[in-house]
Amino acid sequence: MSNRTSTETTQGPRTRESRRFVWLFDPKLVTTALASVAVVVAAGLVQVSFGAYSMSLGQAWAAVFDPEVIFNQQAWNAFLLGGEVPEMSRESLIVWNIRLPRVFVAIIVGMNLAVSGAIFQAITRNELASPFILGVSSGAGLMILLVLVAFAGATFAVPWLAISAGLSVELTSFTFSVSSLLPVLAAVGGAVAFLIVYAIAWKNGTSPVRLVLAGVIVGTVFGSLQTGLFFFADDIGVVQSSIAWTTGSLTGTDWGQVRMALPWSIVAICLAIAGSRQCNVMLLGEQTAKSLGMSIEKVRFALSGVAVLAAAASIAVAGIVGFVGLIVPHMVRNLVGSDYKKVIVGCLFVGPALMVGADVGARLALSPVQIPVGIVTGLVGGPYFLYLMRKKQNMGEI
């Protein structure tokens, strides 16, 4: 009897732990994830197969799965840490060093924007909410555009004391470029914009309606300031690149952008998954959430910080890409349901599928001319959102 009791006691926590992740094997979620991965793989194969250096689909596949690259530690050190690229075949060099990074950046951006939009829609309980609607994209964009116009290509040296092997103290300097700080600057700009939105919306607390209206106001003002910055740029090249950047573009991305966005993205995604339970509670309404012991404003503010970080990481490497953060959460909810644990995970797959597919269209639609990917996401997102408006009688609290 005692042995049976001890066995049940030890097996109880394990059973509860296994049940905690049962939702991951929901058939709808698994199907959505597999279909999204298939889209990413197919679109990625098309992406790496076309360019100035032509190669067949077979050559592209062979280069992508080249074991001399995949199992080469020096190659991954070069890709992820910025080391020296080892010798490899011409096809592998072109695919891995030029074309695949663009696919990886599209995956990261799709994940971040989708998760950011899903969180904003939960904390505002408004299906129209997104990083763009709430002014976060405009704030992050204004900060980065200001840096690009005022400090393009600038580097700074910070003096600091170093201790050598002989225990002697020497004055040296640490040199860094402004571009390496773009995710931080974008996060600062997005956070400042959202703080302004929060301050405007505050009236003995905030409400979903006031947050959205304040976001539209701040986004409009910051968008006008972005346009005004173009008149202060002396270099026409900076103006052209800035215009392409404000419409969202993946042209010219490389492993540097992957290294720039990946750490921040991992942090934001992990925090978003951890906060999915709070999102579910907030969707029940403020009174219900308060009755369950939740501090509404603290949770809303913390989740907003996660959404801002996710949006800033994508804006820093791809610019302002519209509609992804708005329509992907809708698509995922239609596919897997309204449980935010499933919604967040679903966004991690559907967001990249939409982004990689749109980037293929941006690259090949008017080939050899490449258009910004934000134009394609707008052309896809606009009709889809119109379809949602026609389908649903109530599109949130507005």
Stockholm file with secondary structure:
# STOCKHOLM 1.0

chainA/1-398         MSNRTSTETTQGPRTRESRRFVWLFDPKLVTTALASVAVVVAAGLVQVSFGAYSMSLGQAWAAVFDPEVIFNQQAWNAFLLGGEVPEMSRESLIVWNIRLPRVFVAIIVGMNLAVSGAIFQAITRNELASPFILGVSSGAGLMILLVLVAFAGATFAVPWLAISAGLSVELTSFTFSVSSLLPVLAAVGGAVAFLIVYAIAWKNGTSPVRLVLAGVIVGTVFGSLQTGLFFFADDIGVVQSSIAWTTGSLTGTDWGQVRMALPWSIVAICLAIAGSRQCNVMLLGEQTAKSLGMSIEKVRFALSGVAVLAAAASIAVAGIVGFVGLIVPHMVRNLVGSDYKKVIVGCLFVGPALMVGADVGARLALSPVQIPVGIVTGLVGGPYFLYLMRKKQNMGEI
#=GR chainA/1-398 SS CHHHHHHHHHHHHHHHHHHHTGGGGCHHHHHHHHHHHHHHHHHHHHHHHCSSSCCCHHHHHHHHTCHHHHTCHHHHHHHHHCCCCCCCCHHHHHIIIIIHHHHHHHHHHHHHHHHHHHHHHHHHTCTTCCTTTTTHHHHHHHHHHHHHHHSTTCEEEEEEEEECTTSCEEEEEEEEEGGGGHHHHHHHHHHHHHHHHHHHHCSSSCCHHHHHHHHHHHHHHHHHHHHHHGGGCCCHHHHHHHHHHHTCCCTTCCHHHHHHHHHHHHHHHHHHHHTHHHHHHHTTCHHHHHHTTCCHHHHHHHHHHHHHHHHHHHHHHHCCCCSHHHHHHHHHHHHHCSCHHHHHHHHHHHHHHHHHHHHHHHHHTBTTBCCCHHHHHHHHHHHHHHHHHHHCSCCSCC
#=GC SS_cons         CHHHHHHHHHHHHHHHHHHHTGGGGCHHHHHHHHHHHHHHHHHHHHHHHCSSSCCCHHHHHHHHTCHHHHTCHHHHHHHHHCCCCCCCCHHHHHIIIIIHHHHHHHHHHHHHHHHHHHHHHHHHTCTTCCTTTTTHHHHHHHHHHHHHHHSTTCEEEEEEEEECTTSCEEEEEEEEEGGGGHHHHHHHHHHHHHHHHHHHHCSSSCCHHHHHHHHHHHHHHHHHHHHHHGGGCCCHHHHHHHHHHHTCCCTTCCHHHHHHHHHHHHHHHHHHHHTHHHHHHHTTCHHHHHHTTCCHHHHHHHHHHHHHHHHHHHHHHHCCCCSHHHHHHHHHHHHHCSCHHHHHHHHHHHHHHHHHHHHHHHHHTBTTBCCCHHHHHHHHHHHHHHHHHHHCSCCSCC
//
